[in-house]
Amino acid sequence: MENTIIPPLSDSRRKKIKEIVKFHYGIDADDRDIDWINKMLRNHYTVLHDQRIIRNLVTVNIDKILLKHRDKIGSAEFERMTMDKLIFRYLTFASMCYRAGIPIATISLCRTALEGGLKEKIAEKIAKDEKGIWEVIKESSNLKLWQLVQKAEDENIISKGEIENFFTIDEKMKKIIANPRNLLDKYIHADLPTIIAFLKEIGADTEVIGNVDLIEKKKIQVQTFIDKIAVFILVATSRIAERLYF
């Protein structure tokens, strides 16, 4: 409600906060810092609340990609799999980061999910026992993502070019990024020229108003649409996870 009032920070809650940060992080917090952060968060609560609702709606919708399989295999098996397999663990973290408003972390964690997920799936496919699975994962630790994709194709875990297809919006996209999966790396390595070209190709280019230099303008353009790209990548990675295990 518009008139919702957040209770003031009591002395007991303030004391509890101090105890927690001291015990877990070794931080000696004082009242001034706690009150300053408390005030800052309160000032942003109303402003950010609608955006938090939107972010949660987005992730709830993406979650349906995997959740639809829960009834097929049973809740217990679904929970076991999503908690046990690396690709699902990192996807969970990626989704949490998007809800928290950190889209660049979503993109980075999706890459980790894909890399870790392929290593684990390859090991499961070619190893003969539990010990063998660990050995295969160690052997693949130095492989780059494109090498893992190639190995997964060689082992018939996925079809040739299948991973790229999950990251392809349309064929025009490939004019800018020959292997669309590399969009993950473009953001992680701040490849501004390629990102800008990609945004223009998908019709996401925008005018920056104000007296800013060219580099600053391009950085603003990249950041403006990072939410959209993070959602696109989160969906693609979720569909890959679905493909690998469902």
Helices and strands as residue ranges (DSSP letters): H 11-25, H 31-67, H 70-73, H 75-84, H 86-99, H 103-126, H 130-139, H 145-154, H 162-166, H 173-176, G 180-182, H 183-188, H 192-201, H 214-224, H 226-245
